[in-house]
Amino acid sequence: MRKLLSVFSLAVLVALSPVSLASWQAASEPVDQTSAEMISVLGDGGLSAGDDVTPLMAEIERLLVPVVDFDYIAKRVMGKYYRKASAEQRTEFAGVFKNTLIRTYAKALVGFEITGYELLPEGRPSPKPNKQIVSVKVRSGGSATYKLDYYMLEQPEGWKLVNVHLDGINLRLNFKNQFASLVKKNRGDVGGVIANWKAQVETDVSK
């Protein structure tokens, strides 16, 4: 029985592999293109000079908006509190979280001094062709390297980024835990958490 199951599993894997590979290749294209464009932007010293990351944020936003589903990520960061929030609160947090991600990404890129990247080969084939993980190894100004796992979801308008793991750290989960902790501290006041989060992001941007 165990041998039969092993043979069946192998047969399913082989059957899915061509479809998965085609899907992975399609999902990797926006990751590869955006990574290359990001490296080019970072090469512009005028954008990352000094402490003001506003110009760099503007360029990063231009690159990320077409390939990141900010609404999808924001919904999952809110978690169980999404249903408790009003439509206005959901929309507001989606915008606030978009600014959060862009600023976080901009500061990380500058801090790590990214100088290059390498698109890694496909790993284990995804059992769901519409969900793919595209891994990239980035090089810093020193000898350090970092692995980024981009979680991509196929949508009607194309492949979109819905999560990122940095050296195994789940970025979306970290934000989700932070949001839940803040709601708990604010005794379930979702609107208050969103307002405070927005104020903090605006304060950070102005620095």
Residue pairs with C-beta under 8 A, 6 or more apart in sequence:
13 125
16 125
16 127
16 129
17 125
19 129
20 122
20 125
20 126
20 127
20 129
20 132
21 122
21 125
22 129
23 126
23 129
23 130
23 132
23 154
24 122
24 125
24 126
24 132
24 134
26 154
26 159
27 132
27 134
27 152
27 154
27 159
28 119
28 122
28 132
28 134
29 159
30 66
30 67
30 152
30 158
30 159
30 161
31 67
31 119
31 134
31 136
31 150
31 152
31 161
32 119
34 63
34 64
34 67
35 117
35 119
35 136
35 138
36 117
37 63
38 60
38 63
38 109
38 114
39 114
39 115
39 116
39 117
41 47
41 56
41 59
41 60
41 63
42 48
42 109
42 110
42 114
42 115
44 59
46 55
47 55
47 56
47 59
48 56
48 109
48 110
51 207
53 103
53 106
53 107
53 110
54 205
56 106
56 109
56 110
57 102
57 103
57 106
57 205
60 102
60 105
60 106
60 109
61 102
64 101
64 102
64 105
64 161
67 158
67 159
67 160
67 161
68 101
68 160
68 161
69 153
69 155
69 160
69 161
69 162
70 94
70 97
70 98
70 101
71 94
72 153
72 160
72 162
73 97
73 101
73 162
73 163
73 172
74 90
74 93
74 94
74 97
74 98
75 82
75 90
75 94
76 162
76 172
76 176
77 93
77 97
77 172
77 175
77 176
77 179
78 85
78 90
78 93
78 176
78 179
78 190
79 176
79 179
79 180
80 180
81 179
81 180
81 183
81 190
82 90
84 188
84 190
85 93
85 190
85 191
85 194
86 191
89 190
89 191
89 194
92 194
92 198
93 194
93 197
96 194
96 197
96 198
96 201
97 175
97 197
99 201
99 205
100 175
100 197
100 201
103 201
103 204
103 205
108 166
112 138
112 140
112 144
112 146
113 140
113 141
113 142
114 138
114 139
114 140
114 141
115 139
115 140
115 141
116 138
116 139
117 136
117 137
117 138
117 139
118 136
118 137
118 138
118 139
119 134
119 135
119 136
120 135
120 136
120 137
120 147
123 133
123 135
126 132
126 133
129 154
130 153
130 154
131 151
131 152
131 153
131 154
132 151
132 152
132 154
132 159
133 149
133 150
133 151
133 152
134 149
134 150
134 152
135 147
135 148
135 149
135 150
136 147
136 148
136 150
137 145
137 146
137 147
137 148
138 145
138 146
138 147
138 148
139 145
140 146
146 166
146 167
147 166
147 167
147 168
148 164
148 165
148 166
149 164
149 165
150 161
150 163
150 164
151 161
151 162
151 163
151 164
151 165
152 159
152 160
152 161
152 162
153 159
153 160
153 162
154 160
162 172
163 170
163 171
163 172
164 171
164 172
165 171
179 193
179 197
182 193
182 196
182 197
183 189
183 190
183 193
186 192
186 193
186 196
